[in-house]
């Protein structure tokens, strides 16, 4: 039998959450960390895909060098909690980047996406289009510290764009870091990856990736490399392109929905509703087993 007294404070909270199947939230920490990032619109949601093949696929690259091949950005013009998701409407499409608008009664959700076509020129074009998509102001929500690494990589590769990428770095807000510091959920199973957290916080997204042609980062790498193979037919290449764009777009839409889910949690706790139990994560000793 596991005793709560034998655990560290953090392990104890996870143990109590799992044992009672009760999610915990440090509501004050959640609000204190989230609110400053929402001081002004627009709000951006960013995700990258990249490869690091042993045999480089792009001229001038080294074995195992990380190369960013794709991005998706969702941009919301209204506060996340007030946004109502509807069907995407394609408002403009070029050979290199798609602009997808989702107009709602409350505001507009726009998606920007780019997928490198295998030429070296498309790598720099990705950097240029990314800067254009992210604009000059507004918080950029990401999930993990990977985007910081990739911004610095792009700044190093394209010195004439370095200052712009340095400016973007200051606007990043890591939702995974927020989750780790303010929420414990029995359905997280001690992990905080997006595909674990999303269905727990936004049940409507449970199984959202299951029927995609590309459903995770590993399969995205395999698909991209297949897309660039000389023997791949045009029809297959077009199919893979559509699958990659759909997968990356779902990642950033998931961040939009997760952001909204966090606000739903705040609202439910303040109204005394919902499944979450309030706990003060910075002072673990206040939570006693007998209180459960």
C-alpha positions as CSV (number, residue, x, y, z in Angstrom):
1,X,0.0,0.0,0.0
2,X,1.3,3.4,-0.9
3,X,1.3,6.0,1.8
4,X,1.0,9.7,1.0
5,X,3.5,10.4,3.8
6,X,6.2,8.5,1.8
7,X,5.9,10.9,-1.2
8,X,7.3,14.3,-2.1
9,X,4.7,17.1,-2.0
10,X,4.3,17.1,-5.8
11,X,4.0,13.3,-5.9
12,X,1.5,13.5,-3.1
13,X,-0.8,15.8,-5.1
14,X,-0.6,13.6,-8.1
15,X,-1.3,10.5,-6.0
16,X,-4.3,12.1,-4.3
17,X,-5.6,13.3,-7.7
18,X,-5.2,9.8,-9.2
19,X,-6.6,8.0,-6.1
20,X,-9.8,10.2,-6.0
21,X,-10.0,10.8,-9.8
22,X,-10.2,14.5,-9.0
23,X,-8.4,17.2,-11.0
24,X,-6.7,19.9,-9.1
25,X,-6.0,23.6,-10.0
26,X,-4.0,26.3,-8.3
27,X,-6.5,28.9,-9.5
28,X,-4.5,31.9,-8.3
29,X,-1.4,30.7,-10.0
30,X,-3.3,30.0,-13.2
31,X,-4.9,33.4,-13.3
32,X,-1.7,35.2,-12.3
33,X,0.3,33.5,-15.1
34,X,-2.3,33.7,-17.8
35,X,-3.8,37.2,-17.4
36,X,-0.7,39.2,-18.4
37,X,-0.5,37.4,-21.7
38,X,-4.0,38.5,-22.6
39,X,-3.6,42.3,-22.1
40,X,-4.2,43.1,-25.8
41,X,-5.2,41.3,-29.0
42,X,-4.4,39.8,-31.4
43,X,-3.6,36.4,-30.0
44,X,-1.4,33.9,-32.0
45,X,-1.0,30.1,-31.7
46,X,2.1,28.6,-33.3
47,X,3.4,25.1,-34.1
48,X,6.4,23.9,-36.1
49,X,7.2,20.6,-37.8
50,X,10.8,19.7,-38.5
51,X,13.1,16.9,-39.6
52,X,16.7,16.0,-38.9
53,X,17.5,13.2,-41.3
54,X,20.9,11.3,-41.4
55,X,21.0,12.0,-45.2
56,X,20.2,15.7,-45.7
57,X,17.2,16.5,-47.9
58,X,18.2,20.1,-48.6
59,X,21.3,21.4,-50.2
60,X,23.9,22.8,-47.7
61,X,22.5,20.9,-44.7
62,X,24.5,18.5,-42.5
63,X,23.6,15.0,-41.3
64,X,21.1,15.1,-38.4
65,X,20.8,18.9,-38.7
66,X,17.3,20.1,-37.7
67,X,15.4,21.7,-40.5
68,X,12.0,23.4,-40.1
69,X,9.8,22.3,-42.8
70,X,6.3,23.6,-41.9
71,X,4.4,25.9,-39.6
72,X,0.8,26.7,-38.7
73,X,-0.4,29.8,-37.1
74,X,-3.9,30.6,-35.8
75,X,-4.6,34.2,-35.1
76,X,-7.6,35.3,-33.0
77,X,-8.8,38.9,-32.9
78,X,-10.9,38.5,-29.8
79,X,-10.3,37.2,-26.3
80,X,-10.0,33.4,-26.4
81,X,-12.9,32.8,-24.1
82,X,-15.3,34.7,-26.3
83,X,-14.3,33.0,-29.5
84,X,-16.8,30.6,-31.1
85,X,-15.3,28.0,-33.4
86,X,-16.9,27.5,-36.8
87,X,-16.0,26.0,-40.1
88,X,-12.9,27.3,-41.9
89,X,-13.4,29.4,-45.0
90,X,-10.6,29.7,-47.5
91,X,-10.2,33.4,-48.3
92,X,-6.9,33.4,-50.1
93,X,-4.4,30.8,-51.4
94,X,-1.0,31.2,-53.0
95,X,1.6,28.7,-54.1
96,X,3.5,29.1,-50.8
97,X,1.1,30.0,-48.0
98,X,-2.6,29.6,-47.2
99,X,-4.7,32.2,-45.4
100,X,-7.7,30.5,-43.9
101,X,-10.3,32.8,-42.2
102,X,-13.0,31.7,-39.8
103,X,-15.4,34.5,-39.2
104,X,-17.7,34.4,-36.2
105,X,-20.1,36.7,-34.5
106,X,-17.5,37.5,-31.9
107,X,-14.5,38.0,-34.1
108,X,-12.2,36.3,-36.6
109,X,-9.9,33.3,-36.4
110,X,-7.4,33.3,-39.2
111,X,-5.0,30.5,-40.1
112,X,-1.6,30.9,-41.8
113,X,0.3,27.9,-43.0
114,X,3.4,27.1,-44.9
115,X,5.0,23.8,-46.1
116,X,8.4,23.7,-47.7
117,X,8.5,22.2,-51.2
118,X,11.9,20.6,-50.9
119,X,13.9,23.5,-52.4
120,X,16.5,25.4,-50.4
121,X,14.7,28.7,-51.4
122,X,11.5,27.5,-49.7
123,X,13.4,27.3,-46.3
124,X,14.1,31.0,-46.3
125,X,10.6,31.7,-47.7
126,X,9.2,29.9,-44.6
127,X,11.1,32.2,-42.4
128,X,9.8,35.3,-44.2
129,X,6.2,34.1,-44.3
130,X,6.4,33.2,-40.6
131,X,7.4,36.7,-39.7
132,X,4.6,38.1,-41.8
133,X,2.0,35.8,-40.2
134,X,3.1,36.7,-36.6
135,X,3.0,40.4,-37.1
136,X,4.6,42.9,-34.7
137,X,2.4,42.8,-31.6
138,X,0.4,40.2,-29.6
139,X,1.2,37.2,-27.5
140,X,2.3,34.0,-29.4
141,X,1.0,30.9,-27.6
142,X,3.1,27.7,-28.0
143,X,3.3,24.4,-26.3
144,X,6.8,23.6,-25.1
145,X,10.1,25.5,-25.4
146,X,10.7,24.1,-28.9
147,X,9.7,27.3,-30.6
148,X,12.3,29.3,-28.7
149,X,15.0,26.9,-30.1
150,X,13.6,27.2,-33.6
151,X,13.4,31.0,-33.5
152,X,17.1,31.1,-32.5
153,X,17.9,28.6,-35.2
154,X,16.2,30.7,-37.8
155,X,17.9,33.9,-36.5
156,X,21.3,32.1,-36.9
157,X,20.5,30.9,-40.4
158,X,19.3,34.2,-41.7
159,X,21.2,37.0,-40.0
160,X,19.3,39.7,-41.9
161,X,16.1,38.5,-40.1
162,X,17.8,37.8,-36.7
163,X,16.5,40.9,-35.0
164,X,12.9,40.2,-36.0
165,X,13.2,36.7,-34.6
166,X,14.7,38.0,-31.4
167,X,11.7,40.3,-31.0
168,X,9.3,37.4,-31.5
169,X,11.0,35.4,-28.7
170,X,9.9,38.0,-26.2
171,X,6.3,37.5,-27.2
172,X,6.2,33.7,-26.6
173,X,4.0,32.2,-23.9
174,X,4.4,28.5,-23.2
175,X,1.0,26.9,-22.3
176,X,2.7,23.6,-21.3
177,X,4.7,25.5,-18.6
178,X,1.4,27.0,-17.4
179,X,-0.2,23.6,-17.2
180,X,2.7,22.1,-15.3
181,X,2.6,24.9,-12.7
182,X,-1.2,25.1,-12.2
183,X,-3.1,21.9,-13.0
184,X,-2.9,18.3,-12.0
185,X,-5.4,16.0,-13.7
186,X,-5.8,12.2,-13.2
187,X,-6.1,11.8,-17.0
188,X,-2.7,13.4,-17.5
189,X,-1.1,10.3,-15.9
190,X,1.7,12.5,-14.7
191,X,2.5,13.8,-18.2
192,X,1.8,17.1,-19.9
193,X,2.1,16.4,-23.7
194,X,-0.5,18.2,-25.7
195,X,-2.2,15.0,-26.9
196,X,-2.6,13.9,-23.3
197,X,-3.7,17.3,-21.9
198,X,-6.1,18.3,-24.7
199,X,-8.8,15.6,-24.3
200,X,-8.6,16.0,-20.5
201,X,-9.2,19.7,-20.6
202,X,-11.4,19.8,-23.8
203,X,-13.3,16.5,-23.9
204,X,-14.8,17.3,-27.3
205,X,-11.2,16.8,-28.7
206,X,-10.9,13.3,-27.4
207,X,-9.8,11.2,-30.5
208,X,-9.4,14.3,-32.6
209,X,-6.2,13.0,-34.2
210,X,-7.3,9.4,-34.6
211,X,-8.6,9.6,-38.2
212,X,-5.9,11.9,-39.7
213,X,-3.6,10.7,-42.4
214,X,-0.8,12.1,-40.3
215,X,-1.5,11.9,-36.6
216,X,1.8,12.6,-34.7
217,X,5.2,14.1,-35.1
218,X,6.9,10.9,-36.1
219,X,4.5,10.1,-38.8
220,X,4.8,13.7,-40.0
221,X,8.5,13.2,-40.5
222,X,8.0,9.9,-42.5
223,X,5.3,11.5,-44.6
224,X,7.4,14.6,-45.4
225,X,10.4,12.5,-46.5
226,X,8.1,10.4,-48.6
227,X,6.6,13.5,-50.2
228,X,10.1,14.6,-51.4
229,X,11.1,11.2,-52.8
230,X,11.6,11.3,-56.6
231,X,9.4,8.3,-57.2
232,X,6.4,9.7,-55.4
233,X,3.6,10.4,-57.8
234,X,2.0,13.8,-58.1
235,X,-1.3,12.4,-56.7
236,X,0.4,10.9,-53.7
237,X,2.4,14.1,-53.1
238,X,-0.8,16.2,-53.1
239,X,-2.4,13.8,-50.7
240,X,0.6,13.9,-48.3
241,X,0.6,17.7,-48.5
242,X,-3.0,17.9,-47.5
243,X,-2.4,15.5,-44.6
244,X,0.6,17.5,-43.3
245,X,-1.3,20.7,-43.5
246,X,-4.3,19.2,-41.7
247,X,-2.2,17.8,-38.9
248,X,-0.2,20.9,-38.2
249,X,-3.4,23.1,-38.4
250,X,-5.1,20.8,-35.8
251,X,-2.1,21.3,-33.5
252,X,-2.6,25.1,-33.4
253,X,-6.4,24.9,-33.3
254,X,-5.9,22.6,-30.3
255,X,-4.0,25.4,-28.6
256,X,-6.9,27.8,-29.3
257,X,-9.3,25.3,-27.7
258,X,-7.0,24.6,-24.8
259,X,-6.7,28.3,-24.1
260,X,-10.5,28.5,-24.1
261,X,-10.6,25.4,-21.8
262,X,-8.4,27.1,-19.3
263,X,-10.8,30.0,-19.1
264,X,-13.7,27.7,-18.7
265,X,-11.9,26.1,-15.8
266,X,-11.4,29.5,-14.2
267,X,-15.1,30.4,-14.6
268,X,-16.3,27.1,-13.3
269,X,-14.1,27.3,-10.2
270,X,-15.2,30.8,-9.4
271,X,-18.8,29.8,-9.7
272,X,-18.3,26.7,-7.6
273,X,-19.0,24.4,-10.5
274,X,-17.1,21.8,-12.5
275,X,-14.8,18.9,-11.5
276,X,-11.8,20.8,-10.3
277,X,-10.7,21.0,-6.7
278,X,-8.7,24.1,-5.7
279,X,-5.2,23.4,-4.3
280,X,-2.3,25.7,-3.6
281,X,0.6,24.1,-5.4
282,X,3.2,26.4,-3.8
283,X,2.3,25.3,-0.3
284,X,1.7,21.5,-0.6
285,X,1.5,20.8,3.1
286,X,-1.8,22.6,3.4
287,X,-3.5,19.8,1.5
288,X,-4.2,16.9,3.9
289,X,-5.4,13.5,2.9
290,X,-8.2,13.6,5.5
291,X,-9.7,16.6,3.6
292,X,-10.6,14.2,0.8
